[in-house]
Amino acid sequence: MKKVIIFLAVIVLLFGAVALLTKMQNEEKVSEENPYGKSDLHPETIAQLDDPNYKNLILPDQLEKKLDKKEDVTVYFYSPTCSHCQRTTPVVSPLAKDMNINLTKFNLLEFDNGWNQYGITETPTIVQYKAGKEVNRITGYQEKEVFEKWFNENTK
């Protein structure tokens, strides 16, 4: 009986140590590479910090400034937990880069007020703003050719 208790105690300690190390690694990663300006990031966001497809982020105050200045901006609204976004991002991010489109990314998981503020009803959603006003949007997962056509019609 003592052996079982000791064995269980060792297992519990090992799980605790793994959890502590994972937490420390995530905190280190957040402090080194955090473009969000806040310390309490969701684990799904932390997992994307190294992914080049999730660079070129735009924060809510930056987007508001661009729209207030009546600038043109193309915004990709996404959530790291959205399965359609996980399929779409590897398509649209390189496509936009190849087409020389400045596709800024707005993380709705971290800044959930963006859902109401920008009228987002589903993710992913790409919105084209011209002179600070929305002119068009495309939602959901699409084939690469559909996104390419949409970019050509709305961002050029």
Salt bridges, closest charged atoms under 4 A:
GLU27 OE2 - LYS23 NZ 3.34
ASP50 OD2 - LYS29 NZ 3.25
GLU71 OE1 - LYS66 NZ 3.29
GLU110 OE1 - LYS38 NZ 3.17
GLU110 OE2 - HIS42 ND1 3.02
GLU134 OE2 - ARG137 NE 2.74
GLU153 OE2 - LYS149 NZ 3.69
